[in-house]
Every structure is written in C-alpha cells, then in structure tokens.
C-alpha cells in the first residue's frame, strides 16, 4: 500500500477586461459590465490517494476557492446587467481506479468517481449545490499475438451550480475496435467504431433565473450515426509501434 498527499495554493488576479467599467450590449435584453472592485481569487487544493497495489486506487480531492470570480446578474432600470463578483466555491471528488489482468489474455481497467460542488456569493445566505458522476471502462482481449479486440465505454453527467441558476452537460461514448500489428510490430493498424448511445439525456442547457428575468440556452448533443475510424502507427526507430490504450479520461479529468 502507498499513500500520497498533495497540497498547493494558487492566486489569480482579475484581468483588465474583468475590471473595466465599460458597458456593452450582448443582445436586446442583456448588457455586460466589468467590476473594478473584484479581488484576487485564492484557491486551496488538497488531494489524497491510497493505492492498494494490484487491487484498487482510492482518491479524494478537496478544493476551496475564496473570492472565486463568477458571473452575476441584476436589473438596472429596463436593462439586465451581467457582471462579475467574488464568491466562495467548494469542489470535492472521490474516485476509484483499477487495472486488472484477467484469464484468457483479457485486460480491463476502470475509473469511477462522484463529485459535488457548492457556490455562494456574499449576498446569498444558502449554498447552491451541484454534482457530477463519471464512469470510464475499457477491456482489451489479446486473441492472438498480432490481433486484439478492444471495447470502451465513457459516461459523464454534470449538474454544475451557478449562483443564479444551473448548467447541465454530459458526455457519453461507446467504442468497439480491432487492432493488428505487422512488420515485426513496427506497424500498427486499428479499426474502431463509435456507436450512438442514450443512457442519459443529450439535451444540455445553461439556465439563469433572477426576479423579473430568466433565460435558458439549450443544445442537443445527440449523435444519430456511428463513426468509423481507421488509424495507423509506424515506429521509425528501434522500438515497436505503440498499442491502443484507453485515453483515460480520468487522468484528463485530474
């Protein structure tokens, strides 16, 4: 077993555009204005990881930003003003990762996590809550020394809290593929297919709600057709062409 801990602090100052008092019109109802009173954002990040060798890896993350720079909306006469203010932001994350070698030359790995968020401005007495859940699974069967079958599934569901609304986003992908190696493993070729899936809603949105004003932007991310990809790799050095690996969305996430 190994235990890993990491902490750092990051300070970010607002840029000139965010501080500018210049007002400009975004659309028929909405105007944007900077805020010269913005203060520097201070973010504390703590991550702890316990690794049970060849069994599982557990990760916990805690991130707190005081004076997070975030949008804020208010009514001024017949105008709706979009500006920026400082607020508190808390992000927590708990995740599991595993990599396994199974009988019959099968390799499998997975990453799963749950995340939750909180936001609050000085003007607000209660926190705005949101959450994310996430799954990334891949399996590779080495049927022959030069032939492998690959499958992978990735799912992410986001409900992000805004100070005056919420944002929903998602990502989902199912991949099936086959890979072969030629020329003494210096040349690698893979044929993969991404298949449309609908385990969760593909209709994403961004919603703002304040007294006397509300807007919602919608987007439909549904894909109705399969996508086929053919890729080649050739190593011009002394080694062999690298094999397909899971892009490991969990690492990109971190």
C-alpha positions in Angstrom: 0.0 0.0 0.0 1.2 3.5 -0.8 -0.3 6.8 0.4 0.1 10.1 -1.5 -0.9 13.6 -0.4 -0.6 16.9 -2.3 -1.4 20.5 -1.4 -1.0 23.7 -3.3 -2.3 27.2 -3.2 -3.0 29.3 -6.3 -3.7 33.1 -6.5 -5.1 34.6 -9.7 -5.7 38.3 -10.2 -8.6 39.6 -12.3 -7.6 40.9 -15.8 -8.2 44.4 -17.2 -11.3 43.3 -19.1 -12.9 41.9 -15.9 -12.1 45.2 -14.1 -13.3 47.5 -16.9 -16.4 49.6 -16.2 -17.1 49.8 -20.0 -20.7 48.5 -20.7 -21.6 46.8 -23.9 -24.8 45.2 -25.2 -24.9 41.4 -25.7 -28.4 41.2 -27.1 -31.8 43.0 -26.9 -32.2 42.5 -23.2 -28.7 41.8 -21.8 -25.8 44.2 -21.1 -22.3 43.3 -19.8 -20.2 45.4 -17.4 -16.9 44.7 -15.6 -16.4 45.2 -11.9 -13.5 47.3 -10.7 -14.0 46.0 -7.1 -13.0 42.5 -8.0 -10.4 40.9 -5.7 -7.8 38.2 -6.4 -9.1 34.6 -6.4 -7.3 32.4 -3.8 -7.6 28.6 -4.4 -6.5 25.9 -2.0 -6.2 22.4 -3.5 -5.7 19.2 -1.4 -5.6 15.7 -2.9 -5.1 12.3 -1.1 -4.6 9.0 -2.7 -4.4 5.4 -1.3 -3.1 2.8 -3.7 -3.6 -0.9 -2.8 -1.2 -2.5 -5.3 -2.9 -4.6 -8.0 -6.3 -4.1 -6.2 -7.7 -0.6 -6.3 -6.8 3.1 -6.0 -8.9 5.5 -3.9 -8.6 9.3 -4.5 -10.1 12.1 -2.5 -9.9 15.7 -3.5 -10.9 18.9 -1.7 -10.7 22.3 -3.5 -11.8 25.6 -2.0 -11.7 28.9 -3.8 -12.4 32.1 -1.8 -13.3 35.1 -3.9 -13.9 32.9 -7.0 -14.6 35.2 -9.9 -18.1 34.3 -11.2 -20.9 35.9 -13.3 -23.7 37.8 -11.5 -27.0 39.3 -12.9 -29.1 42.2 -11.7 -31.8 44.6 -13.0 -30.9 48.2 -13.6 -34.0 50.1 -14.9 -35.0 48.5 -18.1 -31.7 46.7 -18.5 -30.4 43.3 -17.3 -26.8 43.7 -16.4 -24.3 40.8 -16.4 -21.2 41.5 -14.3 -18.7 39.6 -12.2 -18.4 39.2 -8.5 -16.3 37.3 -5.9 -17.9 34.2 -4.3 -17.0 31.1 -2.4 -16.6 27.8 -4.3 -16.1 24.3 -2.9 -15.4 21.2 -5.0 -15.0 17.7 -3.6 -14.2 14.5 -5.5 -14.0 10.8 -4.5 -12.9 8.3 -7.1 -11.9 4.7 -7.7 -9.4 3.4 -10.3 -8.5 -0.2 -11.1 -6.4 -2.1 -13.7 -6.7 -5.8 -13.9 -5.3 -8.7 -15.9 -7.9 -11.4 -16.3 -7.8 -15.0 -17.7 -7.7 -15.6 -21.5 -5.4 -12.5 -22.1 -8.0 -10.0 -21.1 -7.0 -6.7 -19.6 -9.6 -4.4 -18.1 -9.4 -1.0 -16.4 -12.0 1.4 -15.0 -12.3 4.8 -13.4 -15.4 5.9 -11.5 -15.9 9.0 -9.4 -18.5 11.2 -7.8 -18.1 14.9 -7.4 -20.1 17.6 -5.7 -19.9 21.4 -5.7 -21.1 24.4 -3.8 -21.2 28.1 -4.7 -22.2 31.1 -2.7 -21.9 34.8 -3.0 -21.8 37.3 -0.1 -25.4 38.4 -1.0 -26.6 34.8 -0.5 -27.4 33.1 2.7 -27.6 29.5 1.4 -25.3 27.4 -0.9 -26.1 26.5 -4.5 -25.4 22.7 -4.9 -24.4 20.5 -7.9 -22.8 17.2 -8.7 -21.1 15.1 -11.3 -20.9 11.3 -11.7 -18.4 9.7 -14.1 -17.6 6.2 -15.4 -14.8 5.1 -17.8 -14.4 1.4 -18.6 -12.2 -0.4 -21.2 -11.4 -4.0 -21.9 -8.8 -5.5 -24.3 -8.7 -9.1 -25.4 -5.4 -10.2 -26.9 -6.9 -13.0 -29.1 -3.6 -13.6 -30.9 -0.1 -12.1 -30.6 -0.9 -9.8 -33.5 -4.6 -9.4 -33.1 -6.5 -7.7 -30.3 -10.2 -6.7 -29.7 -11.0 -3.5 -27.8 -14.1 -2.1 -26.2 -14.6 1.0 -24.2 -17.4 3.0 -22.6 -17.3 6.5 -21.1 -20.1 8.4 -19.3 -20.1 11.8 -17.6 -23.1 13.6 -16.1 -22.7 17.2 -14.9 -25.1 19.4 -13.0 -23.0 22.4 -12.2 -24.4 25.0 -9.8 -24.4 28.7 -10.8 -25.1 31.5 -8.3 -28.4 32.2 -10.1 -29.2 29.0 -12.0 -27.5 25.8 -13.1 -25.7 24.3 -16.1 -26.2 20.7 -17.4 -23.6 18.9 -19.5 -22.9 15.3 -20.5 -20.6 13.1 -22.4 -21.2 9.5 -23.5 -19.3 7.2 -25.9 -19.2 3.5 -26.7 -16.3 2.3 -28.8 -15.6 -1.1 -30.3 -12.4 -1.9 -32.2 -9.9 -4.3 -33.6 -6.1 -3.9 -33.8 -3.3 -5.7 -35.5 0.5 -5.4 -35.7 2.7 -6.1 -38.8 6.3 -5.8 -39.9 7.7 -7.2 -36.6 5.4 -4.9 -34.6 6.8 -1.7 -36.1 3.5 -1.1 -37.9 0.2 -1.0 -36.0 -3.3 -0.6 -37.5 -6.7 -0.2 -35.7 -10.2 0.0 -36.9 -12.7 1.4 -34.4 -16.4 2.3 -34.3 -18.1 4.8 -32.0 -21.7 3.7 -31.6 -24.5 6.2 -30.6 -25.8 5.7 -27.0 -28.5 7.4 -25.0 -28.2 6.3 -21.3 -28.7 9.9 -20.2 -30.3 13.0 -21.7 -28.4 14.6 -24.5 -30.3 17.9 -24.2 -27.8 20.2 -22.4 -28.7 23.6 -21.1 -27.5 26.7 -19.3 -30.1 28.4 -17.1 -30.2 31.8 -15.4 -33.1 32.8 -13.1 -33.4 36.1 -11.2 -36.6 38.1 -10.3 -38.2 39.5 -13.4 -35.7 37.9 -15.7 -34.9 34.3 -16.9 -33.2 32.8 -19.9 -32.2 29.3 -20.9 -30.0 28.2 -23.7 -30.5 24.6 -25.0 -28.2 22.4 -27.0 -28.9 18.9 -28.3 -25.7 16.7 -28.3 -27.4 13.6 -29.6 -25.5 11.8 -32.3 -27.6 9.6 -34.6 -24.9 7.9 -36.7 -22.0 5.6 -36.0 -18.5 6.9 -36.6 -15.8 4.7 -38.1 -12.1 5.5 -37.6 -9.1 3.8 -39.2 -5.7 4.7 -37.7 -2.1 3.7 -38.4 1.1 3.9 -36.4 4.6 3.2 -37.5 7.7 3.4 -35.4 10.8 4.6 -37.4 13.1 3.9 -34.5 14.3 0.7 -32.9 11.2 0.0 -30.9 7.7 -1.2 -31.7 4.6 0.8 -32.6 2.6 1.7 -29.5 -0.6 -0.2 -29.0 -4.0 1.4 -28.5 -4.6 2.5 -24.9 -7.5 4.0 -23.1 -7.3 7.7 -23.3 -8.1 7.5 -19.6 -10.5 10.3 -19.3 -10.0 10.2 -15.5 -6.4 11.4 -16.0 -7.6 14.2 -18.2 -10.2 15.0 -15.6 -7.5 15.4 -12.9 
